[in-house]
Amino acid sequence: MAIDRRVARTRHALYEALVRLIRDMDYDAISVEHILQEANVGRSTFYAHFTSKDDLLRASLERLKALLVATREKHAAALREGTATEVWDPSRALFEHVAEFTDIQLALAGGRGGAVLHDAINAVLADVLRESFPAQTSDLVPRELAIRHVVATFNTVLDWWVRRQRDVSPAEADRILKMLLLQGLPPVWRDAFTASFGAPDGDGRAK
């Protein structure tokens, strides 16, 4: 048990060191040596856990997945005990987590670090959805396609929101995401989109 705690402390120190460096330096200029000095960790210890700074950045999202899984399990236990007072809301938790690190998102935007972070967030969300969605496939939409649709829509809203965060709260961003996922486009835009293809005739073809 002591070894596990020691490993967790080491990984946490490396995560925090990378975050501090991203706030002070361009991501591409950060070296593993910078991270070692910032975290006061030896090179062999670093490579016992990670293969590169990109790997470290990806792995830092493990904490986000752990948060989502923990809240899901807590909600499931509350449901079993009949004490649940609110629904499990992973998207709201994601927006609130990102809100704490918006400066990191913006610092990484447009560079390799941004792509690494983007892919890591995608992987976390997709993994959580795969563990949550029923195993059976809908007759209308394949399960994996539904997961990719949710991930892509979340990313679109997230990218828009990060750049407008002063005007839009995490709760409002989450509301917009849920509206797009559960209801689709508002009628005024849905109708315009449909009309742009022409009204279908009796055999389903556009006139």
C-alpha positions in Angstrom: 0.0 0.0 0.0 2.9 2.4 0.8 4.4 1.8 -2.6 1.1 2.7 -4.3 0.9 6.0 -2.3 4.5 6.8 -3.2 3.8 6.1 -6.9 0.7 8.3 -6.7 2.7 11.2 -5.1 5.4 10.9 -7.7 2.9 11.0 -10.6 1.1 13.9 -9.0 4.3 15.9 -8.6 5.1 15.4 -12.3 1.6 16.4 -13.3 1.8 19.6 -11.3 5.3 20.4 -12.5 4.1 20.2 -16.1 1.1 22.4 -15.4 3.3 25.1 -13.8 5.7 24.9 -16.8 2.9 25.2 -19.3 1.8 28.4 -17.6 5.4 29.8 -17.9 6.7 28.4 -21.1 5.7 27.4 -24.6 4.9 23.7 -24.6 7.2 22.9 -27.4 10.1 24.5 -25.5 9.5 22.3 -22.4 12.0 19.4 -22.1 11.9 16.4 -19.8 14.8 17.9 -18.0 12.7 21.0 -17.2 10.0 18.7 -15.7 12.5 16.8 -13.7 13.9 20.0 -12.2 10.5 21.4 -11.5 9.2 18.2 -9.8 12.5 17.4 -8.1 12.3 13.9 -9.6 15.1 11.7 -11.1 15.3 10.8 -14.7 15.0 7.0 -14.1 11.9 7.7 -11.9 10.3 9.7 -14.7 10.9 7.0 -17.3 9.6 4.4 -15.0 6.2 6.0 -15.3 6.2 7.9 -18.6 7.8 7.7 -22.0 7.8 11.4 -22.8 6.3 14.8 -21.9 3.4 14.0 -24.3 2.8 10.8 -22.4 2.8 12.7 -19.1 0.3 15.2 -20.5 -2.0 12.4 -21.7 -1.8 10.6 -18.4 -2.7 13.7 -16.5 -6.2 13.2 -17.7 -6.3 10.0 -15.7 -7.4 12.2 -12.8 -10.4 13.4 -14.9 -11.5 9.9 -15.7 -11.1 8.9 -12.0 -13.3 11.9 -11.1 -16.0 10.9 -13.6 -15.9 7.2 -12.6 -16.0 8.0 -8.9 -19.0 10.3 -9.3 -20.8 7.6 -11.4 -20.2 4.9 -8.8 -21.3 7.2 -6.0 -24.5 8.0 -7.9 -25.1 4.3 -8.6 -24.7 3.5 -4.9 -27.1 6.3 -4.0 -29.6 4.9 -6.5 -29.4 1.4 -4.9 -29.9 2.9 -1.5 -32.7 5.1 -2.6 -30.8 8.2 -1.4 -30.0 9.8 -4.8 -31.0 13.5 -5.0 -29.6 14.3 -8.4 -28.6 12.6 -11.7 -25.1 11.6 -12.6 -23.9 14.4 -14.9 -20.5 13.7 -16.5 -20.7 16.5 -19.1 -21.3 19.1 -16.3 -18.3 17.6 -14.4 -16.2 17.9 -17.5 -17.0 21.5 -18.1 -16.4 22.4 -14.4 -13.0 20.6 -14.5 -11.9 22.4 -17.7 -13.0 25.7 -16.1 -10.3 25.2 -13.5 -7.6 24.8 -16.3 -8.8 27.2 -19.0 -5.5 28.9 -19.1 -3.8 25.6 -19.9 -6.2 24.9 -22.7 -5.5 28.3 -24.2 -1.8 28.0 -23.7 -1.8 24.7 -25.6 -4.2 25.8 -28.3 -2.8 25.5 -31.8 0.3 23.6 -31.0 1.3 19.9 -30.5 0.3 20.0 -26.9 -3.2 21.1 -27.8 -3.6 18.1 -30.1 -2.3 15.8 -27.4 -4.7 17.2 -24.8 -7.6 17.1 -27.3 -7.0 13.4 -28.0 -6.6 12.6 -24.3 -9.9 14.3 -23.5 -11.6 12.4 -26.3 -10.2 9.1 -25.0 -11.4 9.8 -21.5 -14.9 10.7 -22.5 -15.2 7.9 -25.0 -14.0 5.4 -22.3 -16.5 6.6 -19.8 -19.3 6.5 -22.4 -18.4 2.9 -23.4 -18.6 1.9 -19.8 -22.0 3.6 -19.4 -23.8 2.9 -22.7 -25.8 -0.3 -22.9 -23.9 -3.1 -24.7 -26.6 -3.7 -27.3 -26.6 -1.7 -30.6 -29.6 0.4 -31.6 -31.3 -0.6 -34.8 -31.0 3.1 -35.9 -27.5 4.1 -34.8 -24.4 1.9 -34.2 -23.2 2.2 -30.5 -19.7 3.3 -31.4 -21.0 5.9 -33.8 -23.3 7.3 -31.1 -20.2 7.5 -28.8 -18.2 9.3 -31.4 -21.1 11.7 -32.0 -21.3 12.6 -28.3 -17.5 13.1 -28.2 -17.4 15.2 -31.3 -20.3 17.4 -30.2 -18.7 17.9 -26.7 -15.5 18.9 -28.4 -17.2 21.4 -30.6 -19.0 23.0 -27.7 -15.8 22.9 -25.5 -13.7 24.6 -28.2 -16.4 27.4 -28.6 -16.8 27.7 -24.8 -13.1 28.0 -23.9 -12.8 31.0 -26.1 -16.0 32.6 -24.6 -15.7 31.5 -21.0 -16.1 35.0 -19.5 -19.5 35.2 -21.0 -20.7 31.6 -20.6 -20.7 29.6 -17.3 -20.0 25.8 -17.2 -23.6 25.2 -16.4 -24.7 27.2 -19.5 -22.2 25.4 -21.7 -23.5 22.1 -20.4 -27.1 23.1 -21.2 -26.2 24.0 -24.8 -24.4 20.6 -25.2 -27.4 18.7 -23.9 -29.7 20.6 -26.1 -27.7 19.8 -29.2 -27.3 16.2 -28.2 -30.9 15.5 -27.0 -32.9 17.9 -29.1 -30.7 18.9 -32.1 -30.8 22.3 -33.7 -33.5 24.8 -32.6 -36.5 24.7 -35.0 -35.6 28.0 -36.7 -32.2 26.7 -37.9 -33.4 23.1 -38.4 -36.1 24.3 -40.8 -33.6 26.5 -42.7 -31.2 23.5 -42.9 -34.0 21.3 -44.3 -35.2 23.9 -46.7 -31.7 24.3 -48.1 -32.0 20.8 -49.6 -35.5 21.5 -51.1 -38.7 20.0 -50.0 -38.9 16.2 -50.8 -41.5 15.0 -53.2 -43.7 12.0 -52.8 -41.0 9.4 -53.5 -38.5 11.1 -51.1 -36.5 13.0 -53.7 -35.9 16.7 -53.5 -37.9 18.7 -56.1 
